[in-house]
Each structure stands twice: as structure tokens, then as C-alpha cells.
Amino acid sequence: MRAVQLLAATLLFTSCATEEEGPPVDQETPGADLGLGDISAADSKADGEWGSALECKPLPTNIAPLPNPKITLSIDGLTLRLTDATVGFDKTYPVGPGTIETDPTQPSFMESLSYYPIYRTGRKDFEITPATIQPCKTWWTSETGERIPVFAGLPFLSFYGNYGIHGPIDNYRAPNGGTLRRGYVSHGCFRMEAADILEVYARIKGVAKVPVRLQREPEKTTQGTRVDVKKFVGSTCTQNSDCSGIAGGFCASNPYTGAGFCSARCTQFCSDRGGTTTFCVADPADATKGMCVPKVQATNFECRPYDHMKVAAATPRFNQPAVVSDVCLPGSGGWVGDLCRADSDCGNGTTCAGATAAKAGVCTMACTSVCADMPGYADTFCAAGSSLAAGGTCLRQCTPSSNAAECPSNMRCGSLARPGSTVRKNVCLPR
């Protein structure tokens, strides 16, 4: 479990490589490039054999720009959602955001590198304009002057200086521009499938200002459900039909969320998709059956994209117990605002409040004025008047305008005051 650390007042990220001398990365420098992030040895080889990487990829011809598009980027949801309420357009695409900083000596510890614009500015709302778009970006240049055409002639849509949305990087020499690994893979930008970035650009082309909402948490609809692309193993579900796109798929129970997660029956092996590698384990509800779950890997760092699933270390493979793997199974993160079934689910001084036999509780701790924060989590607040405790209790802060994305699906966002104070914050509360 993560140790409690307060984020430092100043966040220093590795400077980007630029093609020209200029201000540092946090000065919103148009045209400057961030580092590449995770890239294979084959793709990082500057051998001059560029395949189709130097060709500008054509836009779809059957797509007209939206009149009032809006983009929401969800780091832990691994999604880009493009909407236009005026014409009823709503589509979600998979993305690969920044890797997670795992060095505890760094002030960015446990945050995705894509979170930097929020930390730097204190805001979550940005924008794309025609001036911040490169319709056909090809070259990336390192600090030593090495040039690699990893952007593959695809659009680059900047929303905060050199933080932008671009193509997949992996296999950039391919005629279609490459293949996306959905997960924490970049140095701060959001990678997309080549066809998807072309479609998004075609739909926002020529629009004076495209609002971009950047958030850590998975996006929620007004109904409180998670926004996601086509369901796969690990995705949140409420019924078996939600997982119908998976061969043998079904909605497995998650005793923490009151909902479930998509799985599939297996006898020894499972199928993979995109950035999700799977593993066949014994079903906790019926040990005579095998079920597919996500393997723990860098692309899903500590099972972070999944709703209340945690690392289950060295779990045996079904029908092959000598083979083990770290996998994602239902569980609690153990910090303020995480769902829990018992005190043993909570850590770092928190206990489980409000749990019943039929419903999960929430990890919290008593307080009189202030609460600690945890890197990678929403801020906390010491509140009085909740149903969880008679006095002050630490609760997770939430944002009503984002449909309480910070809260578990069975909690609501409400306003409470600090004990003995008129200061109020919106916090996650039991329904």
C-alpha cells in the first residue's frame, strides 16, 4: 500500500526535448516536444528506414466538423470523450496517457505525467485552437539532436503548450501510423489510435476554441456510470450483457462496488486485447471454474484504471498452479474515500465506517480540522455532519460539475462544513 505523502508546492518534470532553443516546458511553449515515454527498442532505433512514417495521413472524407465540440481527457479512465450537446454527438476513444512516477523522492510521486498541467496551473480546463494544431506532425528531436519520425504524419492537438493529443508511437513506420497500447505509456501526452486521432481532428477542424477538460479520475455520466470504450476484461459492468463483446464474457461480482467487472470463462488461458494482458485464475465465487482477470503490468499501474480492484500477488493459474502471476482482483485501495468491507481493507490510520453485510463502507479517519492527502488521490477534507461519524471525519473531495468523478459509484457528492467552521467543501458521502 502506498505511503502517505503530501505533494510538494512545486512540481518539476523532466524537461522536454525541443527542436529549437526556448523557454522550459512549463511555459506553454507551442511546438516543443515532450520526451517519448515508453517506446520499444525497435521503434527507438534511428536507422533511417522510416517506412510510411514520413507520409501525411489523409483525413476521413465523410466527416464534417462539429459546431461546438468538447473534449474530456480522463487519465485513469484511459479515455478521450468527444461530445457536442448541440447536435447530440457523443463518442469515447481509448488513449495512452503518461506513465506513473514511482520515485518517492520526486514531488510527482504516484501521479501520471499527464497530470502536470493541472498541478502547474491549478485548473482542469484548457483548450485547443487552430494555432495549437499541427495537422501533419512527423519528427521528434531528442536533447542530443537525434531525430525520429515517431509522430508518423498524424495530427498533433496541443491543449497546454507541448502537452497534446497525438498518434500511437508504437510501430510508427506502419502505413496506418502505428498501434496504440492503451495504458500509462507516454511522457505526458495522450496517445491515440491513428484512425481515432484523424477522426477527432476532422471533427474539430476549423473550430475557434475546443474546450478540453483534463481530470485524473475516470469520467462519469450524469447517471453515475463510468465512461468507457468497448468493454473488455476488467471493465466495470452491471449485467452479463455489458460484457457480450468478450468471448465467453460475463459480469463477475465485485463485493466492494455493488456492481461488477467483465471477465470470461477459461480453463487455462485467456485472450488479450490492446494494452490489457489477461490471466486465468480460479473464480473466488466458485473455485471449480476459471475466470479471466487483468495481469498487473506497467500499462495498468497497480490496477489503477479498474474500479476497486487491487494487486493480488503471485496468484496461481487455473489448472496450472505452478504458474503464478500478479493480477487485479476486487479489493480496496485503503485510503480515504475508498470502499471497504472491514477495517482490514483500510490502512494509513484509516478505518472502515458504515459497512453492513449488504453494502460496503468507506475508509476514513477522525479529525478536528485538517486531513492528510495521498499522491494519486483526490484531496481530502475534514467534515462534520456526515452519517459516518459523530464528529469530524476525513472525506474525499469531489466535483459536482464532473458528476462526482472522484467518488465511488455508490456514493454522492454533497457539501459539508469543517468542524467549528463556516468553511465548506463538496465531499463524497454515502447514498
Secondary structure, 3 states (H helix, E strand, C coil): CCCCCCCCCCCCCCCCCCCCCCCCHHHCCCCCCCCCCCCCHHHHCCCCCCCCCCCCCCCCCCCCCCCCCEEEEECCCCEEEEEECCCCEEEEEEEECECECCCCCCCCCCCEHHHHHHHHHCCCEEEECHHHEEEEECCEECCCCCEECCCCCEEEEEEECCEEEECCCCCCCCCCCCCCCCCCCECCCEEECHHHHHHHHHHHCCCCCEEEEEECCCCECCCCCECCCCCCCCCEECCHHHHCCCCCEEEEECCCCCCEEEEEEECCCCCCECCECEEEEEECCEEEEEEEEEECCHHHHHHCCCCCEEEEEEEEECCEEEEEEEEEEECCCCCCCCEECCHHHCCCCCEEECCCCCCCEEEECECCCCCCCCCCCCCEEEEECCCCCCCCEEEEECCHHHCCCCCCCCEEEEEEECCCCCCEEEEEEEC
